[in-house]
């Protein structure tokens, strides 16, 4: 897999999101707002063309 055009700070955020599994907690860990972290998740989803951490209720 190539990581062209992927900023390294997005990988730091991805690590926090995967470990915490909750945007609010990942945002706190990254010292970012919940909306900023949600925006990062949207960028990661677009980059990887994957619904990373999708909510599966029910």
N, C-alpha and C positions, 0 to 999 in steps of 0.2 A: 504494500500500500504506500502510495506517495503522499506526502504531507505538504504539497505545494499550496501556497496561499493560506496556510493554517498558522495563525499566530500562536506562539508558545503559551501566552497567558490563557488561551482557550483550553489548552491541555491541562493547565493547573486547575481551571474551573471544572473541567470534565472529571478530574480526579476527585474533587470535593463533591460534585454531584453524585458520582457513583458510590462514594463512601457514605454520604449522608442520606441519599435516596429521597430527600425532601428539600425543595428549593429554598425554603425559609432558613433551614439550618445550614445549608451550603452557603447561602448569602451571608449569614452571620460569620461563618468561618472565613469567608473571603473578604469580609469587611465591605460588602456591597449591599445595595438595596435589593429587595426581592424582585423588583421589576427589572433591574439591570441583570440580575442572574438569570431571570426568565428570558431576557433578550439574548444572553450568551447561549443558553440552551437552544433557542431557536436557530442561532447561527450554527451551532454544532449539528443540529438535526439536518439543516440544509447541506452542510459540508459533507456529512457522512451519508446523506440520503437515507436516514433511519429515524424512526420515532423513538429516540433514546428516552428511557425513563417514562414511557407513556403510562398514563393512569389506567389501571385495569380494575375497575370496580364491578362487582357483580359477577 
